[in-house]
Structures are given as C-alpha cells and as structure tokens.
Amino acid sequence: MSEPVTVQLGTDTITLTVPESPSVRWDVAALAARNLQRARSAALGLCWAGSVKATRADLSRHGWDVGSYGGAVQDALVARGIDIAQVWAAGSRALELVCTNLVSQEEVARQEVFSSGKEGST
C-alpha cells in the first residue's frame, strides 16, 4: 500500500493512511460516482491516522454507510471551524489515496502467483 500522506486542516497537520479494508475502499470509490463531496469526507475520516479523529463517529455507527459517515465527518469538521473548501481539498487527497489502493500490492502479488501456472490442455 502507499506511503502515508499529510494534509493541512486549519492549524493541524493530519497524516492519512490507506484503510485496511478492501471493501471499505471500494465502497468509498463507488460513492464518489454518486456524491463526490461525501466521498471526499468519508475518505478523509477513514484515512485519518492518529488518536485524535475527525469525528467521534465511526463507520459502524453509521451502519457501514460510507455516505452517511462522510456527511458526519464533513459536519463535524465544519462545526470545528474548518473551512469547507479545506475539508474538500484534504478529502480529495484522501480519496486519491483510497482509489490508488483499491487493490493492494499483496493482492496483486497473490494473483500473479496464482495465474503464473501453465494452462492445461483441453
């Protein structure tokens, strides 16, 4: 997976890492086609590393609905006084991190090993 990236939100520098769950990464990518702003915010919340999070809510408290979670993240950050444009800019970086890691390097390596065998005759 990609190296962590940092973004600026207000006066804080936030480290972003790729979410471990491939399903969550795919859910966020699919959301981007329907609601880009919520997808950006969901990606930001899910990639947010460290002990201080974007919001107290987590994805499970939103019924694993990344759109609902993205709205909660966006609302929480704006309520903390962070400009919405800055939230979306940081979210864009997080969404890029998610989308460039839809399939991990380990998954690619496993597929290469699996598919490297010789084909049998039919």
LUMDRENKOL-319313 format. One record per residue (C-alpha): residue in three letters; x, y, z; residue number from 0. Coordinates in steps of 0.2 Angstrom, whole numbers, plus 5000, padded with zeros to 4 digits. Example, Ala and Ser with C-alpha at 12.3 -4.5 7.8 and 13.67 -1.06 7.14 Angstrom:
R type   xx   yy   zz seq
R  ALA 5062 4978 5039   0
R  SER 5068 4995 5036   1
***
This chain:
R type   xx   yy   zz seq
R  MET 5000 5000 5000   0
R  SER 5005 5018 4998   1
R  GLU 5015 5028 5010   2
R  PRO 5005 5039 5021   3
R  VAL 5002 5057 5016   4
R  THR 4999 5073 5026   5
R  VAL 4986 5086 5024   6
R  GLN 4983 5103 5032   7
R  LEU 4967 5106 5041   8
R  GLY 4966 5123 5050   9
R  THR 4982 5123 5060  10
R  ASP 4984 5104 5061  11
R  THR 4994 5093 5050  12
R  ILE 4985 5076 5048  13
R  THR 4993 5060 5042  14
R  LEU 4982 5050 5031  15
R  THR 4984 5031 5028  16
R  VAL 4975 5018 5017  17
R  PRO 4961 5010 5026  18
R  GLU 4964 4992 5029  19
R  SER 4948 4985 5022  20
R  PRO 4947 4982 5004  21
R  SER 4928 4983 5005  22
R  VAL 4928 5000 5013  23
R  ARG 4940 5006 4999  24
R  TRP 4928 5000 4986  25
R  ASP 4913 5007 4994  26
R  VAL 4921 5025 4995  27
R  ALA 4926 5024 4977  28
R  ALA 4908 5019 4972  29
R  LEU 4901 5033 4982  30
R  ALA 4912 5046 4973  31
R  ALA 4902 5042 4957  32
R  ARG 4886 5047 4966  33
R  ASN 4891 5060 4979  34
R  LEU 4909 5067 4977  35
R  GLN 4908 5078 4992  36
R  ARG 4903 5065 5004  37
R  ALA 4915 5053 4996  38
R  ARG 4929 5065 5000  39
R  SER 4924 5067 5018  40
R  ALA 4922 5049 5020  41
R  ALA 4939 5045 5013  42
R  LEU 4946 5059 5025  43
R  GLY 4938 5051 5040  44
R  LEU 4943 5034 5036  45
R  CYS 4961 5038 5031  46
R  TRP 4964 5049 5046  47
R  ALA 4978 5042 5057  48
R  GLY 4982 5045 5075  49
R  SER 4972 5046 5091  50
R  VAL 4963 5062 5088  51
R  LYS 4950 5058 5074  52
R  ALA 4939 5069 5063  53
R  THR 4924 5064 5072  54
R  ARG 4919 5053 5086  55
R  ALA 4908 5043 5075  56
R  ASP 4915 5028 5066  57
R  LEU 4908 5019 5051  58
R  SER 4900 5005 5061  59
R  ARG 4889 5018 5070  60
R  HIS 4883 5024 5053  61
R  GLY 4878 5006 5048  62
R  TRP 4893 5004 5037  63
R  ASP 4885 5018 5026  64
R  VAL 4900 5027 5019  65
R  GLY 4889 5042 5013  66
R  SER 4881 5044 5030  67
R  TYR 4898 5043 5038  68
R  GLY 4905 5056 5025  69
R  GLY 4891 5068 5030  70
R  ALA 4895 5066 5048  71
R  VAL 4914 5069 5045  72
R  GLN 4910 5084 5035  73
R  ASP 4898 5092 5048  74
R  ALA 4910 5088 5062  75
R  LEU 4925 5097 5054  76
R  VAL 4914 5112 5048  77
R  ALA 4907 5113 5066  78
R  ARG 4925 5114 5072  79
R  GLY 4928 5130 5061  80
R  ILE 4937 5122 5047  81
R  ASP 4933 5129 5030  82
R  ILE 4923 5118 5019  83
R  ALA 4935 5121 5004  84
R  GLN 4949 5115 5015  85
R  VAL 4939 5099 5020  86
R  TRP 4936 5095 5002  87
R  ALA 4954 5098 4997  88
R  ALA 4961 5087 5011  89
R  GLY 4947 5074 5006  90
R  SER 4952 5075 4988  91
R  ARG 4970 5069 4994  92
R  ALA 4962 5055 5005  93
R  LEU 4951 5050 4991  94
R  GLU 4966 5049 4979  95
R  LEU 4975 5038 4992  96
R  VAL 4960 5026 4993  97
R  CYS 4957 5025 4974  98
R  THR 4975 5022 4970  99
R  ASN 4975 5007 4983 100
R  LEU 4959 4998 4978 101
R  VAL 4969 4983 4976 102
R  SER 4984 4981 4987 103
R  GLN 5002 4976 4981 104
R  GLU 5000 4960 4991 105
R  GLU 4984 4956 4982 106
R  VAL 4992 4959 4965 107
R  ALA 5007 4948 4970 108
R  ARG 4995 4934 4975 109
R  GLN 4986 4935 4959 110
R  GLU 5002 4934 4949 111
R  VAL 5007 4919 4959 112
R  PHE 4990 4911 4956 113
R  SER 4990 4915 4937 114
R  SER 5008 4910 4933 115
R  GLY 5005 4891 4932 116
R  LYS 5004 4883 4915 117
R  GLU 4987 4881 4907 118
R  GLY 4981 4863 4905 119
R  SER 4976 4856 4888 120
R  THR 4958 4855 4884 121
***
